[in-house]
């Protein structure tokens, strides 16, 4: 038995005795150490951030050399130069701690160089809590135990000085010695077995969640497909998928799944009975206070062709307007960072200087290309493994491209992913390229976000469910612009709740067509040709042509964690159409 377990058992017994167990009093809730990260799988490999040293001076890998327990541990190689400002580094580990915890403990194999070790805890409101773990003046394995109730340094977030749950990140911090004139150090450290002390069950502490063992997330299926599940803490699960039928389809129950005592179970998904192309299988579990949804994105290679492709008739909102541009993605993709003849530019112009995704927008010709042509769809993939996501813009880097003056109408049929931190969007901006050369980021510009959808469900997350945002902006237009923007935003009564608006499925359950009509007086937003909101047309829209962008970004002020879905999330675009006066 490991030393820390002996110490814990002794401490627990002493606590029981002190509370008067010998007198028959009720036992207090037991405190148990719960494993959070054991570094046994490839998905456990984090990245490293550094301060005042080059990025190449710190790296981590999963190592089979002398793990403390199990088959492998996390090995850090670092090089503090001893020059410049104070140097330190962080190894962030994504976690999902739902219930209050007392302590965090982890094993550290030292190198004797007297660096400092610490822990940063990021809570639900973005506040960072930093704890000191002492000096590394040893070369053996040692358990670092941090009491979260002790006084500590905090910053960012709501600054309330207390941990708001759920906790989203534990970052292991290594700092250069402060008592040795900051001498240069190049060495290795190893970490293993991050645990938390909790008075709740494993499921209550870590948030019991449903995992799909097979098929892989974002994979292709056809015919009868067996889906294997692991969901500790649940006894039964329900699997549903949106199915063809009528104009808007219907939610179909695929299976009610009984799990074995270990939380394992399976069901057969009859893919050929469901829509061809991109689909989302929603797997739900409930057990007392535990509730969890898993969204399994698949591409159905078989199935029934239903509402696929661009309609022959124009949309009602575009009546009387000429068709300027249409793309149903039946042919090879025409996306480029450099070719002005391509249909789309793959960054926010100019030069991607205003790209905004935490997983960076990446070019179609780059090694981590996020774009793929699948049948008659454009797939944009956000990948934590490739560290990339994607955006297409109808306005290109040289100022050419698709842009239209009002009255005009834009529409796009798309399906987005509901994973923590995903940010699919279809949006318009007024053409700012000519003025940008002179005024840069101060150029007046209007922005119309037809759909901004935020993935993630749970406390302190966007709580997507059936809602999305429709957001007008009047950038760099002084107080007058801010007033117009506020009036427009207030008129939208955000967020838009799809079911309340008469749309029975969500933006991540099924495809929907999102549109925007801009006239001299009104800007009107649609979902599946249903008006979902309108406001007075903003000033720059009346003066400058509009262009469109479609993206799958991550972040936007929300936490990002695609680990549940093997680091992947897919957005699919069926078609896009533009009506108006070309410029």
C-alpha positions in Angstrom: 0.0 0.0 0.0 1.3 3.4 -0.9 2.4 5.8 1.9 -0.3 8.4 1.0 -3.0 5.8 1.4 -1.7 4.8 4.8 -1.7 8.4 5.9 -5.2 8.9 4.5 -6.6 5.9 6.4 -4.9 7.0 9.6 -6.3 10.5 9.2 -9.8 9.2 8.4 -9.8 7.0 11.5 -8.6 9.8 13.7 -11.4 12.0 12.3 -14.0 9.4 13.1 -12.7 8.9 16.7 -12.6 12.7 17.3 -16.2 13.1 16.2 -17.3 10.7 19.0 -17.8 7.5 17.1 -17.2 5.6 20.4 -20.3 7.3 21.8 -22.6 6.1 19.0 -22.8 9.4 17.2 -23.6 9.6 13.4 -20.5 9.2 11.2 -19.6 12.2 9.2 -19.4 12.0 5.4 -16.2 10.1 4.5 -13.6 11.8 2.5 -12.2 9.8 -0.3 -9.4 10.4 -2.8 -10.7 10.3 -6.4 -8.5 9.9 -9.4 -8.8 12.8 -11.9 -5.9 12.1 -14.2 -3.6 9.1 -14.3 -1.9 9.8 -17.6 -2.6 6.3 -18.9 -4.1 7.2 -22.3 -2.8 9.3 -25.2 -5.7 11.7 -24.7 -4.1 12.6 -21.3 -1.2 14.4 -23.0 -1.5 18.2 -22.3 0.5 21.1 -23.7 2.8 23.5 -21.9 2.8 27.3 -21.7 5.8 29.2 -20.8 6.7 32.7 -19.4 10.0 34.4 -20.3 11.6 31.4 -22.0 11.2 30.2 -25.6 8.4 27.7 -26.3 11.0 25.1 -27.3 12.4 25.2 -23.7 9.6 23.1 -22.3 7.8 20.0 -23.5 5.9 17.1 -22.1 5.4 13.5 -23.1 3.8 10.3 -21.7 6.6 8.2 -20.4 6.9 4.5 -19.3 10.1 5.3 -17.4 9.5 4.8 -13.7 5.8 5.7 -13.3 4.7 6.0 -9.8 1.7 3.8 -10.5 0.1 2.3 -13.6 2.1 2.0 -16.8 3.1 5.6 -17.5 3.4 9.1 -16.2 3.8 12.6 -17.5 7.4 13.7 -18.1 8.4 17.3 -18.3 11.6 18.5 -19.9 12.4 22.1 -19.1 15.2 24.6 -19.5 15.2 27.9 -17.5 17.9 30.1 -19.0 18.7 32.2 -16.0 18.5 35.4 -18.0 15.7 38.0 -18.3 12.6 38.1 -16.3 11.3 35.5 -13.8 10.7 32.3 -15.6 8.0 29.7 -15.0 5.7 27.3 -16.9 2.4 25.7 -16.7 0.9 22.3 -17.7 -2.9 22.7 -17.9 -5.0 19.7 -17.4 -8.7 19.9 -18.3 -11.0 18.6 -15.5 -14.7 18.7 -14.7 -15.0 18.8 -10.9 -18.7 19.2 -10.2 -18.8 18.8 -6.4 -16.9 20.7 -3.7 -13.5 19.2 -2.9 -11.1 19.6 0.1 -7.7 18.9 -1.3 -5.8 18.2 -4.6 -3.0 15.8 -4.5 -0.5 14.6 -7.1 2.8 12.7 -7.2 6.0 14.5 -8.3 9.4 12.9 -9.0 11.8 15.6 -8.2 15.2 16.5 -9.7 16.7 18.3 -6.6 17.2 21.7 -8.4 15.1 23.6 -5.9 12.5 24.9 -8.3 9.0 25.6 -6.9 5.9 23.6 -7.7 2.4 24.9 -7.4 -1.1 24.5 -8.7 -3.5 26.8 -10.5 -7.2 26.1 -10.3 -9.6 27.7 -12.8 -13.2 27.9 -11.6 -16.5 28.2 -13.3 -16.5 32.0 -13.4 -13.0 32.2 -14.8 -11.2 33.1 -11.6 -7.8 31.6 -11.1 -6.7 30.3 -7.7 -3.0 29.6 -7.1 -1.6 27.3 -4.4 2.0 26.8 -3.4 3.4 23.2 -3.2 6.9 23.9 -1.9 10.4 23.5 -3.1 11.6 20.6 -5.2 14.8 19.7 -3.2 14.3 16.0 -3.6 14.9 13.4 -6.3 12.4 10.7 -5.4 8.6 10.5 -5.8 6.8 12.7 -3.3 3.1 13.4 -2.9 2.1 17.1 -3.1 -1.0 17.8 -1.1 -2.8 21.2 -1.5 -5.6 22.3 0.8 -8.0 24.4 -1.2 -9.3 26.1 2.0 -5.9 27.7 2.8 -5.2 31.3 2.0 -4.0 31.7 -1.6 -3.6 34.1 -4.4 -6.5 34.8 -6.9 -7.1 36.8 -10.0 -9.3 37.2 -13.1 -13.0 36.1 -13.3 -15.5 37.4 -10.8 -12.8 38.0 -8.2 -15.0 36.8 -5.3 -12.0 34.9 -3.8 -13.9 31.5 -3.6 -14.0 28.5 -5.9 -17.1 28.4 -7.9 -18.0 25.0 -9.3 -17.5 23.3 -11.6 -13.7 23.5 -11.8 -12.5 23.4 -15.4 -8.7 23.2 -15.1 -5.8 22.1 -12.9 -2.5 23.7 -14.1 0.7 22.3 -12.7 3.2 25.2 -12.2 7.0 25.0 -12.1 9.0 28.1 -11.3 12.7 28.7 -11.4 14.5 28.9 -7.9 14.4 32.3 -6.3 17.1 31.5 -3.7 19.9 30.7 -6.2 20.4 33.9 -8.2 18.2 32.3 -10.9 20.9 30.0 -12.2 20.2 28.3 -15.5 18.6 24.8 -15.1 17.9 22.1 -17.7 16.3 19.0 -16.3 13.3 16.6 -16.1 10.4 16.2 -13.7 7.7 13.6 -13.7 4.0 13.8 -12.6 1.5 11.1 -11.8 -1.9 10.3 -10.2 -3.7 13.6 -9.8 -6.5 13.0 -7.2 -9.0 15.1 -5.3 -10.3 14.5 -1.8 -14.1 14.6 -1.9 -17.0 13.8 0.4 -19.2 12.8 -2.7 -19.2 9.8 -4.9 -17.0 9.5 -8.0 -20.0 10.3 -10.2 -21.1 13.3 -8.2 -17.6 14.7 -8.0 -16.5 14.2 -11.5 -19.9 14.6 -13.1 -21.0 11.3 -14.5 -20.9 11.5 -18.2 -21.8 9.2 -21.1 -19.0 8.1 -23.3 -19.3 6.4 -26.7 -16.7 3.6 -27.0 -17.6 2.8 -30.6 -18.0 3.9 -33.4 -15.5 6.7 -33.2 -16.9 10.2 -32.9 -17.4 12.0 -36.2 -17.0 8.7 -38.1 -18.9 7.2 -41.1 -21.7 4.7 -40.5 -24.0 2.6 -42.7 -26.7 0.0 -42.1 -27.1 -1.6 -38.7 -24.4 0.0 -36.6 -23.6 -1.2 -33.0 -23.0 1.7 -30.6 -21.1 0.7 -27.4 -21.5 3.0 -24.4 -19.9 3.6 -21.0 -21.8 5.6 -18.5 -20.9 5.0 -14.8 -23.6 6.2 -12.4 -26.5 5.5 -14.7 -28.7 2.5 -15.0 -30.5 3.3 -18.2 -30.0 5.6 -21.2 -32.1 6.8 -24.1 -30.9 7.3 -27.6 -32.7 9.6 -30.1 -32.1 11.0 -33.5 -34.0 13.5 -35.7 -35.7 11.6 -38.5 -37.2 12.5 -41.9 -40.9 13.1 -42.2 -42.9 16.0 -43.5 -41.3 19.4 -43.8 -39.5 19.6 -40.5 -39.1 15.9 -39.5 -39.5 14.4 -36.0 -37.6 13.2 -33.0 -37.3 9.4 -33.1 -36.4 7.2 -30.2 -33.8 4.7 -31.3 -33.4 2.7 -28.1 -33.8 2.5 -24.4 -30.5 1.0 -23.2 -30.1 -0.9 -19.9 -26.5 -0.7 -18.5 -24.7 -3.4 -16.6 -23.4 -2.8 -13.0 -20.2 -1.3 -14.5 -22.1 1.2 -16.6 -21.6 -0.5 -19.9 -24.2 -1.1 -22.6 -25.0 -0.9 -26.3 -27.7 -0.5 -28.9 -28.1 -0.9 -32.6 -28.5 2.2 -34.7 -30.5 1.4 -37.9 -28.7 4.1 -40.0 -30.5 3.2 -43.2 -33.8 4.3 -41.7 -32.5 7.8 -40.9 -31.4 10.8 -43.1 -28.4 10.4 -45.3 -25.4 12.6 -44.5 -24.5 14.4 -41.3 -26.6 13.3 -38.3 -26.5 13.7 -34.5 -27.5 10.9 -32.1 -28.4 12.3 -28.7 -27.8 9.9 -25.8 -29.4 11.0 -22.5 -29.0 9.6 -19.0 -30.8 10.5 -15.8 -30.3 9.2 -12.3 -31.5 11.4 -9.4 -29.5 14.6 -9.6 -27.3 13.2 -12.3 -28.2 14.3 -15.8 -26.0 14.1 -18.9 -26.3 14.4 -22.7 -23.9 13.0 -25.2 -24.0 14.2 -28.8 -22.6 11.6 -31.2 -21.9 13.2 -34.5 -21.9 10.7 -37.4 -22.0 10.8 -41.2 -24.6 8.4 -42.6 -23.3 6.9 -45.8 -26.6 5.2 -46.4 -30.0 6.4 -45.2 -32.7 8.4 -46.8 -32.1 11.6 -48.8 -34.3 14.2 -47.2 -34.3 17.9 -47.8 -30.7 17.7 -49.1 -29.4 20.2 -51.5 -30.4 23.7 -52.7 -34.1 24.2 -53.5 -35.0 25.1 -57.1 -37.3 27.9 -55.9 -36.0 31.1 -54.4 -36.8 31.7 -50.7 -39.9 33.8 -50.0 -37.9 36.6 -48.4 -35.9 37.1 -51.7 -38.9 37.5 -53.9 -38.1 40.0 -56.7 -34.3 40.0 -56.0 -31.8 38.6 -58.5 -29.7 35.6 -57.5 -26.1 36.8 -57.2 -24.3 33.8 -55.8 -25.1 30.2 -54.9 -23.0 27.2 -53.8 -24.4 23.8 -53.1 -20.9 22.2 -52.7 -21.4 19.5 -55.4 -18.0 20.1 -56.9 -14.4 20.4 -55.6 -13.9 23.0 -52.9 -12.7 26.5 -54.0 -11.1 27.8 -50.8 -7.7 29.5 -50.7 -5.5 31.8 -48.6 -3.7 33.1 -51.7 -5.7 32.5 -54.9 -8.0 35.5 -55.7 -9.9 33.3 -58.2 -11.1 30.9 -55.4 -14.7 31.3 -54.2 -13.7 31.8 -50.6 -10.9 33.2 -48.5 -10.1 31.1 -45.5 -9.5 33.8 -42.9 -11.2 36.9 -41.8 -9.8 39.6 -44.2 -7.4 41.2 -44.3 -4.7 38.6 -43.8 -6.5 36.9 -40.9 -5.5 39.8 -38.7 -8.8 39.6 -36.9 -9.1 35.9 -36.6 -10.7 35.1 -33.3 -10.9 31.3 -32.6 -8.9 29.7 -29.8 -8.3 26.8 -32.2 -6.8 28.9 -35.0 -8.5 29.3 -38.4 -6.3 27.4 -40.7 -5.9 27.5 -44.5 -7.3 25.0 -46.9 -3.8 24.4 -48.3 -2.2 24.0 -44.8 -1.2 20.6 -43.3 -3.9 21.0 -40.6 -6.6 21.8 -43.3 -10.0 21.9 -41.5 -12.1 21.7 -44.7 -13.4 18.6 -46.5 -15.8 18.1 -49.4 -18.1 15.2 -48.4 -20.8 14.2 -51.0 -22.7 17.5 -51.4 -21.5 19.1 -48.1 -18.7 21.3 -46.9 -17.4 20.0 -43.6 -15.5 22.4 -41.3 -13.7 20.5 -38.5 -12.5 21.9 -35.1 -9.7 19.6 -34.0 -7.7 19.8 -30.7 -5.3 17.2 -32.2 -4.6 19.3 -35.3 -5.0 22.6 -33.4 -7.2 24.0 -36.1 -10.6 25.2 -37.0 -12.1 26.9 -40.1 -13.7 30.0 -41.6 -14.7 30.9 -45.1 -15.3 34.5 -46.3 -17.0 35.6 -49.5 -14.8 38.8 -49.3 -11.2 38.0 -50.3 -7.9 39.4 -49.2 -7.7 41.7 -52.2 -11.1 43.2 -51.6 -12.8 41.2 -54.4 -15.5 38.6 -53.9 -19.2 38.3 -53.3 -20.7 41.4 -51.8 -24.1 42.9 -52.4 -26.0 46.2 -51.7 -29.4 46.4 -50.1 -32.1 45.3 -50.6 -30.5 41.9 -50.3 -30.9 38.5 -48.8 -28.4 35.9 -47.5 -29.2 32.3 -46.4 -27.2 29.2 -45.4 -28.4 25.7 -44.5 -26.1 24.2 -41.8 -25.7 21.8 -38.9 -23.5 22.7 -36.0 -21.8 20.7 -33.1 -22.9 21.0 -29.5 -19.5 20.5 -27.7 -18.1 22.6 -24.9 -16.7 25.8 -26.4 -17.7 25.2 -30.1 -19.0 28.4 -31.8 -20.6 27.8 -35.2 -21.8 31.0 -36.9 -23.2 32.5 -40.2 -22.7 36.3 -40.3 -22.5 39.4 -42.4 -20.3 42.4 -42.4 -20.2 45.6 -44.4 -17.2 45.9 -46.8 -14.4 47.7 -44.9 -11.4 46.8 -47.1 -10.9 50.2 -48.8 -11.0 52.1 -45.6 -9.1 49.5 -43.6 -5.8 50.5 -45.4 -6.2 54.0 -43.9 -8.1 53.4 -40.6 -7.4 49.8 -39.7 -9.4 48.5 -36.8 -11.0 52.0 -36.4 -13.0 51.6 -39.6 -16.8 52.0 -39.1 -18.5 48.7 -39.9 -21.8 47.0 -39.3 -22.0 43.3 -38.4 -25.1 41.1 -38.5 -24.7 37.7 -36.7 -27.5 35.7 -38.3 -26.7 32.7 -36.0 -24.1 32.6 -33.3 -24.5 29.2 -31.6 -22.6 28.3 -28.4 -21.9 24.7 -27.6 -21.9 23.3 -24.0 -24.4 22.5 -21.4 -24.2 22.8 -17.6 -23.6 25.4 -14.9 -21.7 28.5 -16.0 -21.7 27.3 -19.6 -23.8 28.7 -22.5 -26.6 26.1 -21.9 -27.2 25.8 -25.6 -30.3 23.6 -25.6 -32.5 25.0 -28.3 -31.2 28.6 -28.2 -28.8 30.7 -30.3 -27.9 34.4 -30.6 -28.8 36.9 -33.3 -26.5 39.8 -32.7 -26.2 43.2 -34.6 -23.1 45.3 -34.0 -22.2 48.9 -35.1 -18.5 49.0 -34.6 -16.4 52.2 -34.4 -19.4 54.5 -34.8 -19.2 56.5 -31.6 -22.1 57.0 -29.2 -24.6 57.2 -32.0 -23.5 53.8 -33.2 -23.7 52.3 -29.7 -27.2 53.7 -29.3 -28.4 52.1 -32.6 -26.7 48.9 -31.7 -28.5 48.7 -28.4 -31.8 49.4 -29.9 -31.3 46.7 -32.5 -30.1 44.2 -29.9 -32.9 44.9 -27.6 -35.4 44.4 -30.4 -34.1 40.8 -31.0 -35.1 39.6 -27.5 -32.1 37.2 -27.4 -31.5 34.4 -27.2 -33.7 32.9 -30.0 -35.4 29.8 -28.6 -36.1 27.6 -31.6 -39.0 25.6 -30.3 -40.8 28.7 -29.0 -40.4 30.1 -32.5 -42.0 27.1 -34.1 -38.9 25.2 -35.1 -39.1 21.8 -33.4 -35.4 20.7 -33.6 -32.2 22.5 -32.5 -29.3 23.8 -34.5 -27.2 20.7 -33.5 -30.0 18.1 -33.9 -30.9 18.8 -37.6 -30.1 21.0 -40.5 -31.8 24.4 -40.6 -31.8 27.3 -43.1 -30.8 30.6 -41.5 -31.4 33.8 -43.4 -31.2 37.6 -43.3 -33.0 40.2 -45.4 -31.7 43.8 -45.3 -33.7 46.6 -46.7 -33.4 50.4 -46.4 -35.7 50.3 -43.3 -35.6 46.9 -41.7 -33.2 44.0 -41.1 -35.2 40.7 -40.8 -33.8 37.3 -39.6 -35.3 33.9 -40.5 -35.0 30.3 -39.5 -36.5 27.8 -42.0 -38.3 30.8 -43.6 -39.9 31.7 -40.2 -39.3 35.3 -39.1 -37.5 35.2 -35.8 -36.7 38.8 -35.3 -36.2 42.3 -36.9 -34.7 45.7 -36.1 -34.1 49.0 -37.9 -31.4 48.7 -40.5 -28.0 50.0 -39.2 -26.4 53.0 -40.8 -23.3 51.6 -42.6 -25.5 48.8 -44.1 -27.3 51.6 -46.0 -24.0 52.8 -47.5 -21.7 49.8 -48.0 -22.3 46.4 -49.6 -22.4 43.3 -47.3 -20.4 40.1 -47.5 -20.8 36.8 -45.6 -18.7 34.5 -43.5 -19.3 31.0 -42.1 -17.2 29.5 -39.5 -16.7 26.9 -36.8 -14.7 28.7 -34.1 -14.0 27.8 -30.5 -13.8 30.0 -27.4 -15.5 33.4 -27.5 -15.1 33.8 -23.7 -16.4 30.3 -23.0 -14.3 27.3 -21.8 -13.3 24.9 -24.6 -13.1 21.2 -24.1 -13.5 18.7 -26.9 -11.8 15.8 -25.1 -15.2 14.1 -24.6 -15.5 13.8 -28.3 -11.9 12.7 -29.0 -10.9 16.3 -29.6 -13.2 16.7 -32.7 -16.3 18.7 -33.6 -17.8 19.0 -37.1 -19.9 21.7 -38.8 -21.6 20.9 -42.1 -22.9 23.4 -44.7 -25.4 22.2 -47.3 -25.6 25.3 -49.4 -25.4 29.1 -49.3 -27.3 31.6 -51.5 -27.1 35.4 -51.9 -29.6 37.7 -53.5 -29.3 41.4 -54.2 -27.4 44.0 -56.3 -23.8 42.7 -56.9 -21.0 45.2 -56.2 
